[in-house]
């Protein structure tokens, strides 16, 4: 199976060394600048909850330095543990989870649903605005009369009034 003792997981070794050194996770986090959530995941040997394998290796190396362990030995144990887990997962048949679809499908489905809802909302607004403006009457009266002709003031129309008399000059 593997050539390391099961109790010698990187997380258990690091947690035991931290306790022996009298450090809390918060102190190790402050000194190493590794997030507390990542340190908790490392202590629990839950490497999948950390963003990427390269981060796991770096965090383990920093954690080991802070608690006085050889970083290369701990990273070597980590690499073997990850390799063993990958071999065992490759050998085991994949069991479908009957409760929920895989995370990728669920996320795509949610984004698709949100997109369809957004499109439907936009179309609803578009049709309600365009529909109400095209059927609106020009005036409030049911039978609108023809527009009235309003005579222009004398100074605009050329100086004569409607009855032919000359308009008085406008005072400045």
Secondary structure as GFF3:
##gff-version 3
##sequence-region A 1 172
A	DSSP	alpha_helix	10	21	.	.	.	ID=ss1
A	DSSP	alpha_helix	25	32	.	.	.	ID=ss2
A	DSSP	alpha_helix	36	43	.	.	.	ID=ss3
A	DSSP	three_ten_helix	47	49	.	.	.	ID=ss4
A	DSSP	alpha_helix	53	67	.	.	.	ID=ss5
A	DSSP	alpha_helix	71	91	.	.	.	ID=ss6
A	DSSP	alpha_helix	103	134	.	.	.	ID=ss7
A	DSSP	alpha_helix	154	157	.	.	.	ID=ss8
###
